[in-house]
Amino acid sequence: MRAERQQQLLRTHVLDALHRLLEANEWSKITLGDVAKSVGISRQTLYNEFGNRTGLAQAYAVRLAEGFVDHVEVAIESHQGDLELGLTHAVQGFFLDAAANPMVRSLLLGEKNGELLRLVTVNSEPILVNASERLDGVLRDSWVNPPAVESKQFARMAVRMAMSYIAMPPEPDADPAADFAAILTPFIHSLLDKPQD
């Protein structure tokens, strides 16, 4: 348990360091050596934990997606009985965080090698799976408590929708948070009286 806690702490420090580096540089200009030096660890330790540069970027993107789940968790608990308002606030908060995120900014500015775009599109399975599983747990442990099968369906769809806005921002006159909540809230309401598995 202690080793697991230390590993999580190491990952947090590394991802925090990467975030700081991304605020000053494009992803394409940051090396694993830069990140290791910023944390005060060896490059080998970084390789052992993340595998390679893509693995590090993927871990950072997973943390971004987990931010969406964190927003949903807080918003659902803060809006007992009003799922639509809770989802609207959750998505608004996530989009504000994403807009300020330096890796998202790099992605939207069109990094030449397309690595970041692949991470949130064709190679996004680890991000989607991790965030969907967490969101499913949040929903099942909350006052919403949908049946298991539908909770998983909702979680997968909600995470996919939220992350799609990262790769393709909404139209200037759109209100994606309100649209998101308006589309998904009826599905959850249809489950509230359904018997549990």
Contact map, one row per residue, 1 for C-alpha under 8 A:
11111000000000000000000000000000000000000000000000000000000000000000000000000000000000000000000000000000000000000000000000000000000000000000000000000000000000000000000000000000000000000000000000000
11111100000000000000000000000000000000000000000000000000000000000000000000000000000000000000000000000000000000000000000000000000000000000000000000000000000000000000000000000000000000000000000000000
11111110000000000000000000000000000000000000000000000000000000000000000000000000000000000000000000000000000000000000000000000000000000000000000000000000000000000000000000000000000000000000000000000
11111111000000000000000000000000000000000000000000000000000000000000000000000000000000000000000000000000000000000000000000000000000000000000000000000000000000000000000000000000000000000000000000000
11111111100000000000000000000000000000000000000000000000000000000000000000000000000000000000000000000000000000000000000000000000000000000000000000000000000000000000000000000000000000000000000000000
01111111110000000000000000000000000000000000000000000000000000000000000000000000000000000000000000000000000000000000000000000000000000000000000000000000000000000000000000000000000000000000000000000
00111111111000000000000000000000000000000000000000000000000000000000000000000000000000000000000000000000000000000000000000000000000000000000000000000000000000000000000000000000000000000000000000000
00011111111100000000000000000000000000000000000000000000000000000000000000000000000000000000000000000000000000000000000000000000000000000000000000000000000000000000000000000000000000000000000000000
00001111111110000000000000000000000000000000000000000000000000000000000000000000000000000000000000000000000000000000000000000000000000000000000000000000000000000000000000000000000000000000000000000
00000111111111000000000000000000000000000000000000000000000000000000000000000000000000000000000000000000000000000000000000000000000000000000000000000000000000000000000000000000000000000000000000000
00000011111111100000000000000000000000000000000010000000000000000000000000000000000000000000000000000000000000000000000000000000000000000000000000000000000000000000000000000000000000000000000000000
00000001111111110000000000000000000000000000000000000000000000000000000000000000000000000000000000000000000000000000000000000000000000000000000000000000000000000000000000000000000000000000000000000
00000000111111111000000000000000000000100000000000000000000000000000000000000000000000000000000000000000000000000000000000000000000000000000000000000000000000000000000000000000000000000000000000000
00000000011111111100000000000000001100100000000000000000000000000000000000000000000000000000000000000000000000000000000000000000000000000000000000000000000000000000000000000000000000000000000000000
00000000001111111110000000000000000000000000000000000001001100000000000000000000000000000000000000000000000000000000000000000000000000000000000000000000000000000000000000000000000000000000000000000
00000000000111111111000000000000000000000000000000000000000000000000000000000000000000000000000000000000000000000000000000000000000000000000000000000000000000000000000000000000000000000000000000000
00000000000011111111100000000000001001100000000000000000000000000000000000000000000000000000000000000000000000000000000000000000000000000000000000000000000000000000000000000000000000000000000000000
00000000000001111111110000000000001000000000000000000000000000000000000000000000000000000000000000000000000000000000000000000000000000000000000000000000000000000000000000000000000000000000000000000
00000000000000111111111000000000000000000000000000000000000000000000000000000000000000000000000000000110000000000000000000000000000000000000000000000000000000000000000000000000000000000000000000000
00000000000000011111111100000000000000000000000000000000000000000000000000000000000000000000000000000000000000000000000000000000000000000000000000000000000000000000000000000000000000000000000000000
00000000000000001111111110000100001000000000000000000000000000000000000000000000000000000000000000000000000000000000000000000000000000000000000000000000000000000000000000000000000000000000000000000
00000000000000000111111111100100000000000000000000000000000000000000000000000000000000000000000000000110000000000000000000000000000000000000000000000000000000000000000000000000000000000000000000000
00000000000000000011111111000000000000000000000000000000000000000000000000000000000000000000000000000100000000000000000000000000000000000000000000000000000000000000000000000000000000000000000000000
00000000000000000001111111000000000000000000000000000000000000000000000000000000000000000000000000000000000000000000000000000000000000000000000000000000000000000000000000000000000000000000000000000
00000000000000000000111111101100000000000000000000000000000000000000000000000000000000000000000000000000000000000000000000000000000000000000000000000000000000000000000000000000000000000000000000000
00000000000000000000011111111100000000000000000000000000000000000000000000000000000000000000000000000010010000000000000000000000000000000000000000000000000000000000000000000000000000000000000000000
00000000000000000000010011111100000000000000000000000000000000000000000000000000000000000000000000000010010000000000000000000000000000000000000000000000000000000000000000000000000000000000000000000
00000000000000000000000001111110000000000000000000000000000000000000000000000000000000000000000000000000000000101000000000000000000000000000000000000000000000000000000000000000000000000000000000000
00000000000000000000000011111110000000000000000000000000000000000000000000000000000000000000000000000000000000000000000000000000000000000000000000000000000000000000000000000000000000000000000000000
00000000000000000000110011111111011000000000000000000000000000000000000000000000000000000000000000000000000000000000000000000000000000000000000000000000000000000000000000000000000000000000000000000
00000000000000000000000000011111111000000000000000001000000000000000000000000000000000000000000000000000000000000000000000000000000000000000000000000000000000000000000000000000000000000000000000000
00000000000000000000000000000111111100000010010000001000000000000000000000000000000000000000000000000000000000000000000000000000000000000000000000000000000000000000000000000000000000000000000000000
00000000000000000000000000000011111110000010000000000000000000000000000000000000000000000000000000000000000000000000000000000000000000000000000000000000000000000000000000000000000000000000000000000
00000000000000000000000000000111111111000000000000000000000000000000000000000000000000000000000000000000000000000000000000000000000000000000000000000000000000000000000000000000000000000000000000000
00000000000001001100100000000111111111100000000000000000000000000000000000000000000000000000000000000000000000000000000000000000000000000000000000000000000000000000000000000000000000000000000000000
00000000000001000000000000000001111111111110010000000000000000000000000000000000000000000000000000000000000000000000000000000000000000000000000000000000000000000000000000000000000000000000000000000
00000000000000000000000000000000111111111100000000000000000000000000000000000000000000000000000000000000000000000000000000000000000000000000000000000000000000000000000000000000000000000000000000000
00000000000000001000000000000000011111111000000000000000000000000000000000000000000000000000000000000000000000000000000000000000000000000000000000000000000000000000000000000000000000000000000000000
00000000000011001000000000000000001111111000000000000000000000000000000000000000000000000000000000000000000000000000000000000000000000000000000000000000000000000000000000000000000000000000000000000
00000000000000000000000000000000000111111100000000000000000000000000000000000000000000000000000000000000000000000000000000000000000000000000000000000000000000000000000000000000000000000000000000000
00000000000000000000000000000000000111111110110000000000000000000000000000000000000000000000000000000000000000000000000000000000000000000000000000000000000000000000000000000000000000000000000000000
00000000000000000000000000000000000110011111110000000000000000000000000000000000000000000000000000000000000000000000000000000000000000000000000000000000000000000000000000000000000000000000000000000
00000000000000000000000000000001100100001111111000000000000000000000000000000000000000000000000000000000000000000000000000000000000000000000000000000000000000000000000000000000000000000000000000000
00000000000000000000000000000000000000000111111100000000000000000000000000000000000000000000000000000000000000000000000000000000000000000000000000000000000000000000000000000000000000000000000000000
00000000000000000000000000000000000000001111111110000000000000000000000000000000000000000000000000000000000000000000000000000000000000000000000000000000000000000000000000000000000000000000000000000
00000000000000000000000000000001000100001111111111110000000000000000000000000000000000000000000000000000000000000000000000000000000000000000000000000000000000000000000000000000000000000000000000000
00000000000000000000000000000000000000000011111111110000000000000000000000000000000000000000000000000000000000000000000000000000000000000000000000000000000000000000000000000000000000000000000000000
00000000000000000000000000000000000000000001111111100000000000000000000000000000000000000000000000000000000000000000000000000000000000000000000000000000000000000000000000000000000000000000000000000
00000000001000000000000000000000000000000000111111100000000000000000000000000000000000000000000000000000000000000000000000000000000000000000000000000000000000000000000000000000000000000000000000000
00000000000000000000000000000000000000000000011111111011001000000000000000000000000000000000000000000000000000000000000000000000000000000000000000000000000000000000000000000000000000000000000000000
00000000000000000000000000000000000000000000011111111111000000000000000000000000000000000000000000000000000000000000000000000000000000000000000000000000000000000000000000000000000000000000000000000
00000000000000000000000000000000000000000000011001111111000000000000000000000000000000000000000000000000000000000000000000000000000000000000000000000000000000000000000000000000000000000000000000000
00000000000000000000000000000011000000000000000001111111100000000000000000000000000000000000000000000000000000000000000000000000000000000000000000000000000000000000000000000000000000000000000000000
00000000000000000000000000000000000000000000000000111111110000000000000000000000000000000000000000000000000000000010000000000000000000000000000000000000000000000000000000000000000000000000000000000
00000000000000000000000000000000000000000000000001111111111000000000000000000000000000000000000000000000000000000000000000000000000000000000000000000000000000000000000000000000000000000000000000000
00000000000000100000000000000000000000000000000001111111111100000000000000000000000000000000000000000000000000000000000000000000000000000000000000000000000000000000000000000000000000000000000000000
00000000000000000000000000000000000000000000000000001111111110000000000000000000000000000000000000000000000000000001001000000000000000000000000000000000000000000000000000000000000000000000000000000
00000000000000000000000000000000000000000000000000000111111111000000000000000000000000000000000000000000000000000000001000000110000000000000000000000000000000000000000000000000000000000000000000000
00000000000000100000000000000000000000000000000001000011111111100000000000000000000000000000000000000000000000000000000000000000000000000000000000000000000000000000000000000000000000000000000000000
00000000000000100000000000000000000000000000000000000001111111110000000000000000000000000000000000000000000000000000000000000000000000000000000000000000000000000000000000000000000000000000000000000
00000000000000000000000000000000000000000000000000000000111111111000000000000000000000000000000000000000000000000000001100000010000000000000000000000000000000000000000000000000000000000000000000000
00000000000000000000000000000000000000000000000000000000011111111100000000000000000000000000000000000000000000000000000000000111011000000000000000000000000000000000000000000000000000000000000000000
00000000000000000000000000000000000000000000000000000000001111111110000000000000000000000000000000000000000000000000000000000000000000000000000000000000000000000000000000000000000000000000000000000
00000000000000000000000000000000000000000000000000000000000111111111000000000000000000000000000001000000000000000000000000000000000000000000000000000000000000000000000000000000000000000000000000000
00000000000000000000000000000000000000000000000000000000000011111111100000000000000000000000000000000000000000000000000000000011001000000000000000000000000000100010000000000000000000000000000000000
00000000000000000000000000000000000000000000000000000000000001111111110000000000000000000000000000000000000000000000000000000000011001000000000000000000000000000000000000000000000000000000000000000
00000000000000000000000000000000000000000000000000000000000000111111111000000000000000000000010000000000000000000000000000000000000000000000000000000000000000000000000000000000000000000000000000000
00000000000000000000000000000000000000000000000000000000000000011111111100000000000000000110010000000000000000000000000000000000000000000000000000000000000000100100000000000000000000000000000000000
00000000000000000000000000000000000000000000000000000000000000001111111110000000000000000000000000000000000000000000000000000000001001100100000000000000000000000000000000000000000000000000000000000
00000000000000000000000000000000000000000000000000000000000000000111111111000000000000000000000000000000000000000000000000000000000000000000000000000000000000000000000000000000000000000000000000000
00000000000000000000000000000000000000000000000000000000000000000011111111100000000000001110110000000000000000000000000000000000000000000000000000000000000000000000000000000000000000000000000000000
00000000000000000000000000000000000000000000000000000000000000000001111111110000000001100110000000000000000000000000000000000000000000100000000000000000000000000000000000000000000000000000000000000
00000000000000000000000000000000000000000000000000000000000000000000111111111000000000000000000000000000000000000000000000000000000000100110000000000000000000000000000000000000000000000000000000000
00000000000000000000000000000000000000000000000000000000000000000000011111111100000000000100000000000000000000000000000000000000000000000000000000000000000000000000000000000000000000000000000000000
00000000000000000000000000000000000000000000000000000000000000000000001111111110000001101100000000000000000000000000000000000000000000000000000000000000000000000000000000000000000000000000000000000
00000000000000000000000000000000000000000000000000000000000000000000000111111111011001100000000000000000000000000000000000000000000000000000010000000000000000000000000000000000000000000000000000000
00000000000000000000000000000000000000000000000000000000000000000000000011111111000000000000000000000000000000000000000000000000000000000000011000000000000000000000000000000000000000000000000000000
00000000000000000000000000000000000000000000000000000000000000000000000001111111000001000000000000000000000000000000000000000000000000000000000000000000000000000000000000000000000000000000000000000
00000000000000000000000000000000000000000000000000000000000000000000000000111111111011000000000000000000000000000000000000000000000000000000000000000000000000000000000000000000000000000000000000000
00000000000000000000000000000000000000000000000000000000000000000000000000011111111000000000000000000000000000000000000000000000000000000000001000000000000000000000000000000000000000000000000000000
00000000000000000000000000000000000000000000000000000000000000000000000000000011111000000000000000000000000000000000000000000000000000000000001000000000000000000000000000000000000000000000000000000
00000000000000000000000000000000000000000000000000000000000000000000000000010011111111000000000000000000000000000000000000000000000000000000000000000000000000000000000000000000000000000000000000000
00000000000000000000000000000000000000000000000000000000000000000000000000010011111111100000000000000000000000000000000000000000000000000000000000000000000000000000000000000000000000001000000000000
00000000000000000000000000000000000000000000000000000000000000000000000000000000011111110000000000000000000000000000000000000000000000000000000000000000000000000000000000000000000011001000000000000
00000000000000000000000000000000000000000000000000000000000000000000000000000010011111111000000000000000000000000000000000000000000000000000000000000000000000000000000000000000000010000000000000000
00000000000000000000000000000000000000000000000000000000000000000000000100110110011111111100000000000000000000000000000000000000000000000000000000000000000000000000000000000000000000000000000000000
00000000000000000000000000000000000000000000000000000000000000000000000100110000001111111110000000000000000000000000000000000000000000000000000000000000000000000000000000000000100110001000000000000
00000000000000000000000000000000000000000000000000000000000000000000000000000000000111111111000000000000000000000000000000000000000000000000000000000000000000000000000000000000110110000000000000000
00000000000000000000000000000000000000000000000000000000000000000000001000100000000011111111100000000000000000000000000000000000000000000000000000000000000000000000000000000000100000000000000000000
00000000000000000000000000000000000000000000000000000000000000000001001101100000000001111111110000000000000000000000000000000000000000000000000000000000000000000000000000000000000000000000000000000
00000000000000000000000000000000000000000000000000000000000000000001001100000000000000111111111000000000000000000000000000000000000000000000000000000000000000000100000000000000100100000000000000000
00000000000000000000000000000000000000000000000000000000000000000000000000000000000000011111111100000000000000000000000000000000000000000000000000000000000000000000000000000000100000000000000000000
00000000000000000000000000000000000000000000000000000000000000000000001000000000000000001111111110000000000000000000000000000000000000000000000000000000000000000000000000000000000000000000000000000
00000000000000000000000000000000000000000000000000000000000000000011001000000000000000000111111111000000000000000000000000000000000000000000000000000000000000000000000000000000000000000000000000000
00000000000000000000000000000000000000000000000000000000000000000000000000000000000000000011111111100000000000000000000000000000000000000000000000000000000000000000000000000000000000000000000000000
00000000000000000000000000000000000000000000000000000000000000000000000000000000000000000001111111110000000000000000000000000000000000000000000000000000000000000000000000000000000000000000000000000
00000000000000000000000000000000000000000000000000000000000000000000000000000000000000000000111111111000000000000000000000000000000000000000000000000000000000000000000000000000000000000000000000000
00000000000000000000000000000000000000000000000000000000000000010000000000000000000000000000011111111001000000000000000000000000000000000000000000000000000000000000010000000000000000000000000000000
00000000000000000000000000000000000000000000000000000000000000000000000000000000000000000000001111111001100000000000000000000000000000000000000000000000000000000000000000000000000000000000000000000
00000000000000000000000000000000000000000000000000000000000000000000000000000000000000000000000111111101100000000000000000000000000000000000000000000000000000000000000000000000000000000000000000000
00000000000000000000000000000000000000000000000000000000000000000000000000000000000000000000000011111111100000000000000000000000000000000000000000000000000000000000000000000000000000000000000000000
00000000000000000010011000000000000000000000000000000000000000000000000000000000000000000000000000011111110000000000000000000000000000000000000000000000000000000000000000000000000000000000000000000
00000000000000000010010001100000000000000000000000000000000000000000000000000000000000000000000000001111111000000001000000000000000000000000000000000000000000000000000000000000000000000000000000000
00000000000000000000000000000000000000000000000000000000000000000000000000000000000000000000000001111111111100000000000000000000000000000000000000000000000000000000010000000000000000000000000000000
00000000000000000000000000000000000000000000000000000000000000000000000000000000000000000000000000111111111110000000000000000000000000000000000000000000000000000000000000000000000000000000000000000
00000000000000000000000001100000000000000000000000000000000000000000000000000000000000000000000000000111111111100000000000000000000000000000000000000000000000000000000000000000000000000000000000000
00000000000000000000000000000000000000000000000000000000000000000000000000000000000000000000000000000011111111100101100000000000000000000000000000000000000000000000001000000000000000000000000000000
00000000000000000000000000000000000000000000000000000000000000000000000000000000000000000000000000000001111111100000000000000000000000000000000000000000000000000000001000000000000000000000000000000
00000000000000000000000000000000000000000000000000000000000000000000000000000000000000000000000000000000111111100000000000000000000000000000000000000000000000000000000000000000000000000000000000000
00000000000000000000000000000000000000000000000000000000000000000000000000000000000000000000000000000000011111110100000000000000000000000000000000000000000000000000000000000000000000000000000000000
00000000000000000000000000010000000000000000000000000000000000000000000000000000000000000000000000000000011111111111000000000000000000000000000000000000000000000000000000000000000000000000000000000
00000000000000000000000000000000000000000000000000000000000000000000000000000000000000000000000000000000000001111100000000000000000000000000000000000000000000000000000000000000000000000000000000000
00000000000000000000000000010000000000000000000000000000000000000000000000000000000000000000000000000000000000111110000000000000000000000000000000000000000000000000000000000000000000000000000000000
00000000000000000000000000000000000000000000000000000000000000000000000000000000000000000000000000000000001001111111110000000000000000000000000000000000000000000000000000000000000000000000000000000
00000000000000000000000000000000000000000000000000000100000000000000000000000000000000000000000000000000000000101111111000000000000000000000000000000000000000000000000000000000000000000000000000000
00000000000000000000000000000000000000000000000000000000100000000000000000000000000000000000000000000010001000100111111100000000000000000000000000000000000000000000000000000000000000000000000000000
00000000000000000000000000000000000000000000000000000000000000000000000000000000000000000000000000000000001000000111111110000000000000000000000000000000000000000000001000000000000000000000000000000
00000000000000000000000000000000000000000000000000000000000000000000000000000000000000000000000000000000000000000111111111110000000000000000000000000000000000000000000000000000000000000000000000000
00000000000000000000000000000000000000000000000000000000110010000000000000000000000000000000000000000000000000000011111111110000000000000000000000000000000000000000000000000000000000000000000000000
00000000000000000000000000000000000000000000000000000000000010000000000000000000000000000000000000000000000000000001111111110010000000000000000000000000000000000011011000000000000000000000000000000
00000000000000000000000000000000000000000000000000000000000000000000000000000000000000000000000000000000000000000000111111110000000000000000000000000000000000000001001000000000000000000000000000000
00000000000000000000000000000000000000000000000000000000000000000000000000000000000000000000000000000000000000000000011111111000000000000000000000000000000000000000000000000000000000000000000000000
00000000000000000000000000000000000000000000000000000000000000000000000000000000000000000000000000000000000000000000011111111100000000000000000000000000000000000000000000000000000000000000000000000
00000000000000000000000000000000000000000000000000000000000000000000000000000000000000000000000000000000000000000000011111111111000000000000000000000000000000000000000000000000000000000000000000000
00000000000000000000000000000000000000000000000000000000000000000000000000000000000000000000000000000000000000000000000001111111100000000000000000000000000000000000000000000000000000000000000000000
00000000000000000000000000000000000000000000000000000000010001000000000000000000000000000000000000000000000000000000000000111111110000000000000000000000000000000000000000000000000000000000000000000
00000000000000000000000000000000000000000000000000000000010011001000000000000000000000000000000000000000000000000000000100011111111000000000000000000000000000000000000000000000000000000000000000000
00000000000000000000000000000000000000000000000000000000000001001000000000000000000000000000000000000000000000000000000000011111111100000000000000000000000100110000000000000000000000000000000000000
00000000000000000000000000000000000000000000000000000000000000000000000000000000000000000000000000000000000000000000000000001111111110000000000000000000000100000000000000000000000000000000000000000
00000000000000000000000000000000000000000000000000000000000001000100000000000000000000000000000000000000000000000000000000000111111111000000000000000000000000000000000000000000000000000000000000000
00000000000000000000000000000000000000000000000000000000000001001100100000000000000000000000000000000000000000000000000000000011111111100000000000000000000000100000000000000000000000000000000000000
00000000000000000000000000000000000000000000000000000000000000000000000000000000000000000000000000000000000000000000000000000001111111110000000000000001001100100000000000000000000000000000000000000
00000000000000000000000000000000000000000000000000000000000000000000000000000000000000000000000000000000000000000000000000000000111111111000000000000001001000000000000000000000000000000000000000000
00000000000000000000000000000000000000000000000000000000000000000100100000000000000000000000000000000000000000000000000000000000011111111100000000000000000000000000000000000000000000000000000000000
00000000000000000000000000000000000000000000000000000000000000000000100110000000000000000000000000000000000000000000000000000000001111111110000000000000001000000000000000000000000000000000000000000
00000000000000000000000000000000000000000000000000000000000000000000000000000000000000000000000000000000000000000000000000000000000111111111000000000011011000000000000000000000000000000000000000000
00000000000000000000000000000000000000000000000000000000000000000000000000000000000000000000000000000000000000000000000000000000000011111111100000000000000000000000000000000000000000000000000000000
00000000000000000000000000000000000000000000000000000000000000000000100010000000000000000000000000000000000000000000000000000000000001111111110000000000000000000000000000000000000000000000000000000
00000000000000000000000000000000000000000000000000000000000000000000000010000000000000000000000000000000000000000000000000000000000000111111111111000010000000000000000000000000000000000000000000000
00000000000000000000000000000000000000000000000000000000000000000000000000000000000000000000000000000000000000000000000000000000000000011111111111110010000000000000000000000000000000000000000000000
00000000000000000000000000000000000000000000000000000000000000000000000000000000000000000000000000000000000000000000000000000000000000001111111110000000000000000000000000000000000000000000000000000
00000000000000000000000000000000000000000000000000000000000000000000000000011000000000000000000000000000000000000000000000000000000000000111111110000000000000000000000000000000000000000000000000000
00000000000000000000000000000000000000000000000000000000000000000000000000001001100000000000000000000000000000000000000000000000000000000011111110000000000000000000000000000000000000000000000000000
00000000000000000000000000000000000000000000000000000000000000000000000000000000000000000000000000000000000000000000000000000000000000000011111111000000000000000000000000000000000000000001000100000
00000000000000000000000000000000000000000000000000000000000000000000000000000000000000000000000000000000000000000000000000000000000000000011111111100010000000000000000000000000000000000000000100000
00000000000000000000000000000000000000000000000000000000000000000000000000000000000000000000000000000000000000000000000000000000000000000011000111110110000000000000000000000000000000000001001101010
00000000000000000000000000000000000000000000000000000000000000000000000000000000000000000000000000000000000000000000000000000000000000000001000011111110000000000000000000000000000000000000001001111
00000000000000000000000000000000000000000000000000000000000000000000000000000000000000000000000000000000000000000000000000000000000000000001000001111111000000000000000000000000000000000000000000011
00000000000000000000000000000000000000000000000000000000000000000000000000000000000000000000000000000000000000000000000000000000000000000000000000111111100000000000000000000000000000000000000000000
00000000000000000000000000000000000000000000000000000000000000000000000000000000000000000000000000000000000000000000000000000000000000000000000001111111110000000000000000000000000000000000001000000
00000000000000000000000000000000000000000000000000000000000000000000000000000000000000000000000000000000000000000000000000000000000000010011000011111111111000000000000000000000000000000000000000000
00000000000000000000000000000000000000000000000000000000000000000000000000000000000000000000000000000000000000000000000000000000000110010000000000011111111100000000000000000000000000000000000000000
00000000000000000000000000000000000000000000000000000000000000000000000000000000000000000000000000000000000000000000000000000000000000000000000000001111111110000000000000000000000000000000000000000
00000000000000000000000000000000000000000000000000000000000000000000000000000000000000000000000000000000000000000000000000000000000000010000000000000111111111000000000000000000000000010001000000000
00000000000000000000000000000000000000000000000000000000000000000000000000000000000000000000000000000000000000000000000000000000000110110000000000000011111111100000000000000000000000000000000000000
00000000000000000000000000000000000000000000000000000000000000000000000000000000000000000000000000000000000000000000000000000001100100000000000000000001111111110000000000000000000000000000000000000
00000000000000000000000000000000000000000000000000000000000000000000000000000000000000000000000000000000000000000000000000000000000000000000000000000000111111111000000000000000000000000000000000000
00000000000000000000000000000000000000000000000000000000000000000000000000000000000000000000000000000000000000000000000000000000000000000000000000000000011111111100000000000000000000010000000000000
00000000000000000000000000000000000000000000000000000000000000001001000000000000000000000000000000000000000000000000000000000001001100000000000000000000001111111110000000000000000000000000000000000
00000000000000000000000000000000000000000000000000000000000000000000000000000000000000000000000000000000000000000000000000000001000000000000000000000000000111111111000000000000000000000000000000000
00000000000000000000000000000000000000000000000000000000000000000000000000000000000000000000000000000000000000000000000000000000000000000000000000000000000011111111100000000000000100000000000000000
00000000000000000000000000000000000000000000000000000000000000000001000000000000000000000010000000000000000000000000000000000000000000000000000000000000000001111111110000000000000000000000000000000
00000000000000000000000000000000000000000000000000000000000000001000000000000000000000000000000000000000000000000000000100000000000000000000000000000000000000111111111000000000000000000000000000000
00000000000000000000000000000000000000000000000000000000000000000000000000000000000000000000000000000000000000000000000110000000000000000000000000000000000000011111111110000000000000000000000000000
00000000000000000000000000000000000000000000000000000000000000000000000000000000000000000000000000000000000000000000000000000000000000000000000000000000000000001111111111000000000000000000000000000
00000000000000000000000000000000000000000000000000000000000000000000000000000000000000000000000001000001000000000000000100000000000000000000000000000000000000000111111110000000000000000000000000000
00000000000000000000000000000000000000000000000000000000000000000000000000000000000000000000000000000000001100000000100110000000000000000000000000000000000000000011111110000000000000000000000000000
00000000000000000000000000000000000000000000000000000000000000000000000000000000000000000000000000000000000000000000000000000000000000000000000000000000000000000001111111000000000000000000000000000
00000000000000000000000000000000000000000000000000000000000000000000000000000000000000000000000000000000000000000000000000000000000000000000000000000000000000000001111111100000000000000000000000000
00000000000000000000000000000000000000000000000000000000000000000000000000000000000000000000000000000000000000000000000000000000000000000000000000000000000000000000100111110111000000000000000000000
00000000000000000000000000000000000000000000000000000000000000000000000000000000000000000000000000000000000000000000000000000000000000000000000000000000000000000000000011111100000000000000000000000
00000000000000000000000000000000000000000000000000000000000000000000000000000000000000000000000000000000000000000000000000000000000000000000000000000000000000000000000001111100000000000000000000000
00000000000000000000000000000000000000000000000000000000000000000000000000000000000000000000000000000000000000000000000000000000000000000000000000000000000000000000000000111110000000000000000000000
00000000000000000000000000000000000000000000000000000000000000000000000000000000000000000000000000000000000000000000000000000000000000000000000000000000000000000000000001111111000000000000000000000
00000000000000000000000000000000000000000000000000000000000000000000000000000000000000000000000000000000000000000000000000000000000000000000000000000000000000000000000001001111111000000000000000000
00000000000000000000000000000000000000000000000000000000000000000000000000000000000000000000000000000000000000000000000000000000000000000000000000000000000000000000000001000111111100000000000000000
00000000000000000000000000000000000000000000000000000000000000000000000000000000000000111011000000000000000000000000000000000000000000000000000000000000000000000000000000000011111110000000000000000
00000000000000000000000000000000000000000000000000000000000000000000000000000000000000010000000000000000000000000000000000000000000000000000000000000000000000000000000000000011111111000000000000000
00000000000000000000000000000000000000000000000000000000000000000000000000000000000000000000000000000000000000000000000000000000000000000000000000000000000000000000000000000011111111100000000000000
00000000000000000000000000000000000000000000000000000000000000000000000000000000000000110010000000000000000000000000000000000000000000000000000000000000000000001000000000000001111111110000000000000
00000000000000000000000000000000000000000000000000000000000000000000000000000000000110110000000000000000000000000000000000000000000000000000000000000000000000000000000000000000111111111000000000000
00000000000000000000000000000000000000000000000000000000000000000000000000000000000100000000000000000000000000000000000000000000000000000000000000000000000000000000000000000000011111111100000000000
00000000000000000000000000000000000000000000000000000000000000000000000000000000000000000000000000000000000000000000000000000000000000000000000000000000000000000000000000000000001111111110000000000
00000000000000000000000000000000000000000000000000000000000000000000000000000000000000000000000000000000000000000000000000000000000000000000000000000000010001000000000000000000000111111111000000000
00000000000000000000000000000000000000000000000000000000000000000000000000000000001100100000000000000000000000000000000000000000000000000000000000000000000000000000000000000000000011111111100000000
00000000000000000000000000000000000000000000000000000000000000000000000000000000000000000000000000000000000000000000000000000000000000000000000000000000000000000000000000000000000001111111110000000
00000000000000000000000000000000000000000000000000000000000000000000000000000000000000000000000000000000000000000000000000000000000000000000000000000000000000000000000000000000000000111111111000000
00000000000000000000000000000000000000000000000000000000000000000000000000000000000000000000000000000000000000000000000000000000000000000000000101000000010000000000000000000000000000011111111100000
00000000000000000000000000000000000000000000000000000000000000000000000000000000000000000000000000000000000000000000000000000000000000000000000000000000000000000000000000000000000000001111111110000
00000000000000000000000000000000000000000000000000000000000000000000000000000000000000000000000000000000000000000000000000000000000000000000000000000000000000000000000000000000000000000111111111000
00000000000000000000000000000000000000000000000000000000000000000000000000000000000000000000000000000000000000000000000000000000000000000000000001100100000000000000000000000000000000000011111111000
00000000000000000000000000000000000000000000000000000000000000000000000000000000000000000000000000000000000000000000000000000000000000000000000111000000000000000000000000000000000000000001111111000
00000000000000000000000000000000000000000000000000000000000000000000000000000000000000000000000000000000000000000000000000000000000000000000000000000000000000000000000000000000000000000000111111100
00000000000000000000000000000000000000000000000000000000000000000000000000000000000000000000000000000000000000000000000000000000000000000000000001100000000000000000000000000000000000000000011111110
00000000000000000000000000000000000000000000000000000000000000000000000000000000000000000000000000000000000000000000000000000000000000000000000000100000000000000000000000000000000000000000000011111
00000000000000000000000000000000000000000000000000000000000000000000000000000000000000000000000000000000000000000000000000000000000000000000000001110000000000000000000000000000000000000000000001111
00000000000000000000000000000000000000000000000000000000000000000000000000000000000000000000000000000000000000000000000000000000000000000000000000110000000000000000000000000000000000000000000000111
